[in-house]
Amino acid sequence: MKTRFRASFRLRLFAAMLCVSLIPLSLALIVMSGAFRSRQRLQSEQEAARELQGIVERLNTVHEGFSEAAELLASSSLVREALGGEAVSTTAVNATLYSATENLRKAAYFELCDREGRRRFSTLNRPGREPLSVDWGVLKEA
């Protein structure tokens, strides 16, 4: 003969109450955690979009500054003469370079190179006069 486990009424009532209270609580926890994660993701995406917009604005400002400095240096007859090999005052050329790049020197350093890629003037005091390759970037376009 089989013996069955017979739980008391009190134990069955306790198990039923436990299930009735834990199942809705578990479901609410699952739903709330999903809502919290989606809200956090939305906030992160919005914050990232704001940061990216700020970066784009700063890059556009720096790009405009670089363009203005390049135009100012390109239009300077003193700079063209100095890079062409003529004898000019290096102090005046450096002053022109520094004034053209005044607002941008925190973002980058600037060098004026001749046609062979030799650095002639720079906003960074760096030893060595190694020639730069003229097969890339602005030097290639020039």
C-alpha positions in Angstrom: 0.0 0.0 0.0 1.2 3.5 -0.9 1.6 6.0 1.7 1.0 9.6 0.7 2.4 12.6 2.3 -0.4 14.4 3.8 0.3 18.0 4.8 -1.7 19.5 7.5 -4.3 22.2 6.7 -2.0 24.7 8.3 0.9 23.9 6.1 -1.2 23.9 3.0 -2.7 27.3 4.0 0.8 28.7 4.6 2.0 27.4 1.2 -1.0 29.0 -0.6 -0.5 32.3 1.2 3.2 32.2 0.3 2.4 31.6 -3.4 -0.3 34.2 -3.5 2.1 36.8 -2.1 5.3 35.8 -3.8 4.1 35.3 -7.3 2.7 38.9 -7.8 5.7 40.3 -6.0 8.1 38.4 -8.3 6.2 39.6 -11.4 6.2 43.2 -10.2 9.9 43.0 -9.6 10.5 41.7 -13.1 8.4 44.4 -14.7 9.9 47.2 -12.5 13.4 46.1 -13.2 12.7 46.0 -17.0 11.2 49.5 -16.7 14.1 50.7 -14.7 16.6 49.4 -17.2 14.8 50.9 -20.2 14.6 54.3 -18.4 18.4 54.1 -17.6 19.1 53.2 -21.2 17.0 56.1 -22.4 18.8 58.5 -20.0 22.2 57.2 -21.1 21.3 57.6 -24.8 20.1 61.2 -24.1 23.2 62.1 -22.2 25.4 60.5 -24.9 23.6 62.5 -27.5 24.1 65.8 -25.5 27.8 65.0 -25.1 28.2 64.1 -28.8 26.5 67.4 -29.8 28.9 69.3 -27.5 31.9 67.5 -29.1 30.6 68.3 -32.6 30.2 71.9 -31.7 33.7 72.1 -30.2 35.2 70.4 -33.2 33.4 72.7 -35.6 34.7 75.7 -33.6 38.3 74.3 -33.7 37.9 73.6 -37.5 36.7 77.1 -38.1 39.7 78.4 -36.1 42.1 76.2 -38.1 40.6 77.4 -41.4 40.9 81.1 -40.3 44.5 80.6 -39.2 45.4 78.8 -42.4 43.8 81.6 -44.5 45.6 84.3 -42.5 48.9 82.5 -42.8 48.4 81.8 -46.5 47.5 85.5 -47.2 50.6 86.8 -45.3 53.3 87.8 -47.8 55.8 87.7 -45.0 55.1 83.9 -44.4 55.2 83.2 -48.1 58.6 84.9 -48.4 60.0 83.1 -45.4 58.9 79.7 -46.7 60.1 80.5 -50.2 63.6 80.9 -48.9 63.9 84.7 -48.9 65.6 86.5 -46.0 63.0 87.8 -43.6 62.9 88.5 -39.9 62.2 85.3 -38.1 60.8 87.2 -35.2 58.2 88.8 -37.5 57.3 85.4 -39.0 57.0 83.8 -35.5 54.9 86.8 -34.3 52.6 86.2 -37.3 52.4 82.5 -36.6 51.6 83.1 -32.9 49.0 85.8 -33.5 47.2 83.6 -36.2 47.1 80.6 -33.9 46.6 82.4 -30.6 43.2 80.8 -29.7 44.1 77.4 -31.0 47.4 76.6 -29.3 45.7 74.8 -26.4 44.3 72.3 -28.9 47.3 71.8 -31.1 50.8 73.0 -32.0 51.5 74.5 -35.4 54.4 74.2 -37.7 55.3 76.0 -40.9 57.2 73.7 -43.3 58.8 74.5 -46.6 58.3 72.6 -49.9 60.8 69.8 -48.9 58.9 69.2 -45.6 61.5 70.9 -43.4 60.1 72.6 -40.4 60.9 76.3 -40.6 58.8 77.7 -37.8 56.8 76.1 -35.0 54.7 77.0 -31.9 56.3 74.1 -30.1 59.9 74.4 -29.0 61.1 70.9 -29.9 64.7 69.9 -30.7 65.6 68.4 -34.0 64.9 69.4 -37.6 63.9 66.1 -39.2 62.0 66.6 -42.4 58.4 65.7 -42.6 56.9 63.6 -45.4 55.1 65.6 -47.9 53.0 62.7 -49.1 50.1 63.1 -46.6 47.5 65.6 -45.3 47.9 69.3 -45.8 51.5 69.1 -47.1 50.4 66.8 -49.9 47.6 69.3 -50.9 50.0 72.2 -50.8 
